[in-house]
Amino acid sequence: MSLRLSEIFFSIQGEGPLVGFPTFFVRLYGCNLNCSWCDTPYAREGDRYKVVTPEEILKIWKKSYVEIPYVTITGGEPLLQRESLKLIHLFLERKVKVLLETNGSLEIKEVPKEVLIVMDVKTPSSGMSHYNYFENFKYLKEEDALKFVIKDKGDFDWSLEIISKFDLLKRCTCFFSPASPYFSPKELAQLILEIRKPLRLQIQLHKILNLK
């Protein structure tokens, strides 16, 4: 079993429920979407990847990062590669807290319940909103998170409609993240305050710190 690997790196988790924790990142190559504001196009374009086994990735973690109990598997879209589930199981067997970042277009049913899922809900400005697989909502746990990237007021209003339609605030945390440089964090914060809903503003901490 092998995986197409874009990169491995060690950094501060800049988003989601584990924000601020030192994290071992595994970025898998390939994506089935093409968002207008994608900030990692190198993980889906050309042939800039290595073919490795899940065991080889685990070996890197064990050699240099075994004291770090947080692992994020991201992309691209990790679930495009079925072997990503094997990698997840290898880390879970070692009592690691695994966070999976997925774009919300592929079914998450087979992802182990121990995994913390951060799932995108693609807004209209992404150009990919018709790929949202809303059936995934029923598999979410309370500790999981949904991420809405907001580029304009239209995205904001659309996201509120989706949250209301599926009663998402009772399922998990809903993060609203401004699409840089199109929408300012302050403007998004003001909109959140105006509607008085328990949404969570998310600013990419790693970018503020000038980290990967």
C-alpha positions in Angstrom: 0.0 0.0 0.0 1.4 3.4 -1.0 0.5 7.1 -0.7 1.2 10.1 -2.9 2.8 12.5 -0.4 3.1 16.2 -1.0 5.1 17.0 2.1 5.7 16.4 5.8 6.3 19.3 8.1 6.3 20.2 11.8 4.5 23.4 12.8 2.0 25.1 15.1 -1.6 24.1 14.3 -3.1 27.3 13.0 -6.7 26.4 12.6 -9.5 24.3 14.1 -10.1 22.8 17.5 -6.4 22.1 18.1 -5.2 25.5 17.2 -1.9 26.4 18.9 -0.6 22.9 19.5 2.7 21.8 17.9 1.7 19.3 15.3 3.1 16.8 12.9 1.6 17.5 9.5 1.2 15.0 6.7 0.0 16.6 3.5 -1.2 14.1 0.9 -1.2 14.9 -2.8 -4.2 15.3 -5.1 -7.5 17.0 -4.9 -10.8 16.5 -6.7 -11.8 20.2 -6.3 -10.3 23.5 -7.6 -11.4 26.3 -5.2 -10.9 29.8 -6.5 -9.0 30.8 -3.3 -7.0 27.6 -2.8 -3.8 28.4 -0.9 -2.1 25.0 -1.5 -2.3 24.5 -5.3 1.1 22.7 -5.2 -0.7 19.8 -3.5 -2.9 19.1 -6.5 -1.0 20.3 -9.6 1.8 18.8 -11.6 3.7 15.9 -10.3 5.4 17.3 -7.2 4.9 14.3 -4.9 6.7 11.2 -3.6 5.3 7.8 -3.4 5.7 6.4 0.1 4.1 3.7 2.3 2.1 4.5 5.5 4.8 2.7 7.5 7.4 5.1 6.1 5.5 8.1 7.2 5.0 6.6 10.7 8.8 5.9 10.9 9.5 9.6 10.3 7.2 10.5 13.2 8.7 7.9 15.5 12.2 9.0 14.7 11.9 12.8 15.4 8.4 13.6 16.7 7.2 10.7 18.9 6.8 13.1 21.8 4.2 15.1 19.8 0.8 13.5 20.2 -1.0 15.6 17.5 -1.0 14.5 13.9 -2.9 16.3 11.1 -3.6 14.6 7.9 -4.4 17.1 5.2 -4.2 17.8 1.5 -5.2 18.2 -1.2 -7.9 15.8 -0.3 -6.7 12.9 1.9 -9.8 10.7 1.3 -9.0 10.4 -2.4 -6.4 7.9 -1.4 -7.9 4.9 0.4 -4.5 4.2 2.0 -5.0 7.3 4.1 -7.2 5.2 6.3 -4.4 2.8 6.9 -2.2 5.7 7.9 -4.8 6.9 10.3 -5.1 3.5 11.9 -1.3 3.3 12.4 -1.3 6.5 14.3 -4.4 5.6 16.3 -2.8 2.4 17.4 -0.1 4.5 19.0 -2.6 6.6 20.9 -2.0 9.7 18.8 -4.7 12.4 18.4 -5.4 12.4 14.7 -7.0 15.4 13.0 -8.3 14.9 9.4 -8.9 17.9 7.2 -11.3 17.0 4.4 -13.0 19.1 1.7 -16.5 17.8 2.4 -17.1 16.3 -1.1 -16.3 12.6 -0.2 -18.0 10.4 2.3 -16.5 10.3 5.8 -18.5 7.3 7.0 -15.4 5.0 7.2 -13.2 7.5 9.1 -12.7 6.1 12.7 -14.7 7.7 15.4 -11.5 8.5 17.3 -10.4 10.9 14.6 -11.1 14.6 14.9 -12.7 15.7 11.7 -12.4 19.3 10.3 -14.6 19.4 7.2 -15.0 22.2 4.8 -18.4 23.4 3.6 -17.6 25.0 0.3 -19.2 28.4 -0.1 -20.3 29.9 -3.4 -17.2 32.0 -3.9 -15.1 28.8 -4.0 -16.8 27.8 -7.3 -17.2 24.3 -5.7 -20.3 24.6 -3.6 -22.2 22.1 -5.8 -19.7 19.4 -4.6 -20.7 19.6 -1.0 -21.9 16.2 0.3 -24.3 17.2 2.9 -25.0 13.6 3.9 -21.7 13.8 5.8 -23.3 16.0 8.5 -25.0 12.9 10.0 -21.5 11.4 10.7 -20.1 14.4 12.6 -19.4 14.2 16.3 -19.8 17.1 18.8 -16.0 17.5 18.9 -15.7 17.8 15.1 -15.7 21.0 13.2 -17.1 22.5 10.1 -15.1 25.2 8.3 -16.7 27.9 6.1 -14.3 30.1 4.2 -16.0 33.5 3.7 -15.0 35.8 0.8 -17.9 38.2 0.9 -21.3 38.9 2.4 -22.9 36.5 0.0 -20.9 33.7 1.4 -21.8 34.7 4.9 -25.5 34.7 4.3 -25.4 31.5 2.3 -23.5 29.8 5.2 -26.1 30.9 7.7 -28.8 29.4 5.6 -26.9 26.0 5.4 -26.3 26.1 9.2 -30.0 26.8 9.8 -31.3 24.2 7.3 -29.2 21.4 8.8 -29.3 22.6 12.4 -25.5 22.5 12.4 -24.8 24.4 15.6 -26.3 21.5 17.5 -23.9 19.1 15.8 -20.5 20.6 16.1 -18.5 23.8 16.1 -18.9 26.0 13.0 -15.7 28.0 12.1 -16.0 31.1 9.9 -12.6 32.0 8.3 -12.1 35.1 6.1 -10.7 34.3 2.6 -7.4 36.3 2.5 -6.9 38.9 1.1 -10.5 39.4 0.0 -12.4 39.8 3.3 -11.0 41.3 6.5 -11.1 39.4 9.8 -12.5 42.5 11.5 -15.4 42.8 9.0 -16.2 39.1 9.5 -16.0 39.5 13.2 -18.5 42.4 13.1 -20.9 40.3 11.1 -20.7 37.5 13.6 -21.4 39.8 16.5 -24.3 41.4 14.7 -26.2 38.1 14.2 -25.5 36.9 17.8 -25.0 33.3 16.9 -22.3 31.0 18.5 -20.1 30.9 15.5 -16.4 30.7 15.9 -14.1 33.2 14.1 -11.0 31.6 12.8 -7.9 33.5 11.7 -5.0 31.4 10.4 -2.5 31.6 13.2 0.3 30.0 11.3 0.2 32.8 8.7 0.1 35.5 11.3 3.3 33.9 12.8 4.8 33.5 9.3 5.0 29.7 9.7 4.2 27.0 7.3 
